[in-house]
Amino acid sequence: MTMGSGARVKSPTSLGDIIVVAKRISPRVDDVVRSMYPPLDPKLLDARAAALLLSVSHLVLVTRSACRQPAARHWVERSLAAAEEHMAVLRQAAMATEPERPPAPSEPPRQEQSAI
């Protein structure tokens, strides 16, 4: 949402909240980019991309709360849903790189103790 679209911020405090949350996004982007350099660790990339998506989602929530505009911004929901789909692919790739774990050893059968 751009401020030129007619949105009005409820209070200066709300605008401050938007600024604080927005400033958290850039470092998350940097983390995602750094995690793409070799050697690539799919689990690390998944974790950092999830942190970025969480920061963007937080910004959306804070902005909606701060602005006097109906929440009829369907493009935001579509964009977040598409990002979630991408996250699912990253998560699958991260899990595919995990080595097969041997099954946990089963516990020996327990004998019931009689109450004497």
DANORJO-V917686 format. One record per residue. N is the residue number from 1. RES is the residue in three letters. BURIAL is # if it has 9 or more other ideal C-beta (glycine too) atoms within 8 Angstrom, else .. Layout:
n=N res=RES burial=BURIAL
n=N res=RES burial=BURIAL
This chain:
n=1 res=MET burial=#
n=2 res=THR burial=.
n=3 res=MET burial=.
n=4 res=GLY burial=.
n=5 res=SER burial=.
n=6 res=GLY burial=.
n=7 res=ALA burial=#
n=8 res=ARG burial=.
n=9 res=VAL burial=#
n=10 res=LYS burial=.
n=11 res=SER burial=.
n=12 res=PRO burial=.
n=13 res=THR burial=.
n=14 res=SER burial=#
n=15 res=LEU burial=#
n=16 res=GLY burial=.
n=17 res=ASP burial=#
n=18 res=ILE burial=#
n=19 res=ILE burial=.
n=20 res=VAL burial=.
n=21 res=VAL burial=#
n=22 res=ALA burial=.
n=23 res=LYS burial=.
n=24 res=ARG burial=#
n=25 res=ILE burial=#
n=26 res=SER burial=.
n=27 res=PRO burial=.
n=28 res=ARG burial=#
n=29 res=VAL burial=#
n=30 res=ASP burial=.
n=31 res=ASP burial=#
n=32 res=VAL burial=#
n=33 res=VAL burial=.
n=34 res=ARG burial=.
n=35 res=SER burial=#
n=36 res=MET burial=.
n=37 res=TYR burial=.
n=38 res=PRO burial=.
n=39 res=PRO burial=.
n=40 res=LEU burial=.
n=41 res=ASP burial=.
n=42 res=PRO burial=#
n=43 res=LYS burial=#
n=44 res=LEU burial=.
n=45 res=LEU burial=#
n=46 res=ASP burial=#
n=47 res=ALA burial=.
n=48 res=ARG burial=#
n=49 res=ALA burial=#
n=50 res=ALA burial=#
n=51 res=ALA burial=#
n=52 res=LEU burial=#
n=53 res=LEU burial=#
n=54 res=LEU burial=.
n=55 res=SER burial=#
n=56 res=VAL burial=#
n=57 res=SER burial=#
n=58 res=HIS burial=#
n=59 res=LEU burial=#
n=60 res=VAL burial=#
n=61 res=LEU burial=.
n=62 res=VAL burial=#
n=63 res=THR burial=#
n=64 res=ARG burial=#
n=65 res=SER burial=.
n=66 res=ALA burial=#
n=67 res=CYS burial=#
n=68 res=ARG burial=.
n=69 res=GLN burial=#
n=70 res=PRO burial=.
n=71 res=ALA burial=.
n=72 res=ALA burial=.
n=73 res=ARG burial=#
n=74 res=HIS burial=.
n=75 res=TRP burial=.
n=76 res=VAL burial=#
n=77 res=GLU burial=.
n=78 res=ARG burial=.
n=79 res=SER burial=.
n=80 res=LEU burial=#
n=81 res=ALA burial=.
n=82 res=ALA burial=.
n=83 res=ALA burial=#
n=84 res=GLU burial=#
n=85 res=GLU burial=.
n=86 res=HIS burial=#
n=87 res=MET burial=#
n=88 res=ALA burial=.
n=89 res=VAL burial=.
n=90 res=LEU burial=#
n=91 res=ARG burial=#
n=92 res=GLN burial=.
n=93 res=ALA burial=#
n=94 res=ALA burial=#
n=95 res=MET burial=.
n=96 res=ALA burial=.
n=97 res=THR burial=.
n=98 res=GLU burial=.
n=99 res=PRO burial=.
n=100 res=GLU burial=.
n=101 res=ARG burial=.
n=102 res=PRO burial=.
n=103 res=PRO burial=.
n=104 res=ALA burial=.
n=105 res=PRO burial=.
n=106 res=SER burial=.
n=107 res=GLU burial=.
n=108 res=PRO burial=.
n=109 res=PRO burial=.
n=110 res=ARG burial=.
n=111 res=GLN burial=.
n=112 res=GLU burial=.
n=113 res=GLN burial=.
n=114 res=SER burial=.
n=115 res=ALA burial=.
n=116 res=ILE burial=.
